[in-house]
Amino acid sequence: MFYTYILKSIKDQSLYVGWTDDLKSRFTKHNAGKVLSTKFRRPLKLIYYEACLVKQAAIKREKYF
């Protein structure tokens, strides 16, 4: 299973859209500062996600947002 997700920065209200095959782990990495693109926008909250059966579908959905 693959996931497209949207995070919202509590610090500056900005949004981040991404995709992953392990949503829980990826969210933990974002909030631990291990993802450069969101490192300085922490803390983050997960505001939306959707599951996809194939990787290409998740990537396509990411680009849609």
N, C-alpha and C positions, 0 to 999 in steps of 0.2 A: 504494500500500500504506500502511496505517495501523498503528500499534503501540500497544498498551497495555503499560505497563512499571511495574516496582516497583524503587525505589531504596532502599538501606539506608544510613543514616548510620553511618560508622565511628566518629564522635565520640560519638554518644549512642544508637546502635542503633535509632533511630526509622525508620519506613518512610514512603515517599512514593509515591503511585500517580498516574500521569498517562497521557496519550495524546499522540501526535504523528504526523506524517507523515515525519519524518526523525529516526530514533532516534539515530544517531551525533552529529548536530549538537545535538540537545536534551540528550543526556548531557554533551557538552562544555560547553554553557551552564550546566548545573546545577553542574558541578565548577569552573567559572570564577567562580561567584558571581553570575551574571547572572540568576538566577531567585530572586525575593524569598523565596518560600516555603521554599527550601532553602539560601539564602545562608549562614546561620549554623550549618548542620548539616553542613558539608563536613569532610572528604572523603566522597564517596558512592560506593557500588559498585552496579552493576546486578545484581540478584539474579534477575530474571524478566522475560521479555517474550513477547508473542505477537503475531502478525501478523493483521490483519483486512483484508478486501478493500474494505470501505466505512467511511467515517468514523463513521457512526452505530453500527456494531458495536463499534468501538474505544471510543467514549464509553460505550456500554452495559456493556462489560466493565470499564471503569474504575470505574463505579458499583457493580459487583458486588463488587469488593474493598473 
